[in-house]
Amino acid sequence: MKTTFALFFGNRGFFPETLIDAARNELKTRLESLGFDTLLQPNDLTRYGAVETAAEGRAYAKFLAEHRGEYDGVILCLPNFGDENGASEALRDAGVPIFILAYPDELDKMDFAHRRDAFCGKFSIMDVFTQFGIPFSVGSKHTMSPNDPAFVEDIRQFGAVCRIVKKMKRCRIGAIGARPTLFKTIRFDEVTLQKYNITTEVFDNSDLLVKMANIADDSAELLKKIEVFKNYTDFSKVPAESLMQLAKVSVAVDQFIAENELDAIALRCWSDLQLTAKIAPCVVLSELNDRNFPAACELDVGNAITMLALSAASDEPAACLDWNNNYPGDDNGCILFHCGPVPQKLMTAKGEVIAHKMFAKTLGENCSFGCNVGFIKPMDFTFASTLTKNGKLYFYSGEGQFTDAPLGEGFFGCGAAAHIDNLQTKLKNIGYGGYRHHVSVTPGKWDGAIKEALVRYCGYELTDIEK
């Protein structure tokens, strides 16, 4: 997703306004070189193309209102001290994350014609924004030039914050099917989610089965989906009838998504589909996730929400996994796994679709084709999960690394060994917090952005799993 920043430049009259024009050009050029788009107010909208007075702030606020929806965040840049009154008038209704960037002073330019004092001015703006209740973000240094190497990572993380907030501000999660009776672990409170602007659209198991029944075996939509699946992964061991049923589930789920404008789904994946269609829909979820559309199994709406936030942060697919096994001999190691809904972009190679071994044991042979099995590739990852409790939405998050450590002969499903620092403490706190056995992951290091977005801008409650 292309991220666009609206650029705001502050001014205070008794500091040198000559610094503003250079900052406008430098910041715009730097951001665009890093792959971001920018929205810059006309130079003649206010004096010097910056904001000082409350009246200039209101003019800038009108400019933002006219471009609502065209920007994902605001970068509030202080080439000099900046005026907190103009800034608060300009940005109190911005409706997006705000990053405050203060230029540094230089020791050979401390005379009154060149000194910036943005170091001090940044405190004034942070103070007044706090009084106004305007949420904002800052970088790793109190003052920083856009050409500082640290700016690259700071703005990359802030871009992730903007994408997360944009996705989570008002989203729709589809819950397709009833919660499996045995899984009280994935209970959730719809009313609590609505308080956080998360709407849950709930559909009965029969709604899915009716949609599947209405899809003709020779329909163009179904035949196209079958070809998509054949190109997606290895179906050589899957009977033609099972492949057709999996494709029908996928077409039906696509219809739910389109008809209800869903942003993510959670699907009841057992055991009605095994008993009626003789399939396990793991590969359906895998292919959806590979399209960067978050899809959780076992009707885990909480992790569908988490996957949506994670995929927005990384702009890559997410996966819902089990905290499944210890890794013998390594207290900071474990095995993260699921039966087959992992997107292939996160796998070492194309998967292979087979029958679900656990259902074959309990429900009989050939009743559950659909697991896309393989291995998750070595990489850094960010993990998180959410739950509703006492009318509030809680989450935890952290980072780890998938490794190429062996999983043993005959390992089933799709998984990998993971290294997570201080894992035993984190597992204890996840358990004490009442979180489920599922955890969502996405490639890259985005823990800071997840916490910043979900706490500061979305109002979620953070469970600290570090201590």
Beta strands, then each sheet from edge to edge (+ up, - down):
strand 1: 4-9
strand 2: 37-40
strand 3: 73-78
strand 4: 98-102
strand 5: 137-138
strand 6: 171-176
strand 7: 198-203
strand 8: 264-267
strand 9: 295-296
strand 10: 319-327
strand 11: 330-338
strand 12: 352-355
strand 13: 369-375
strand 14: 379-389
strand 15: 392-402
strand 16: 414-419
strand 17: 438-443
strand 18: 461-462
sheet 1: 2+ 1+ 3+ 4+ 5+
sheet 2: 7+ 6+ 8+ 9+
sheet 3: 12+ 13- 16- 11+ 10- 17+ 14- 15+ 18+
end
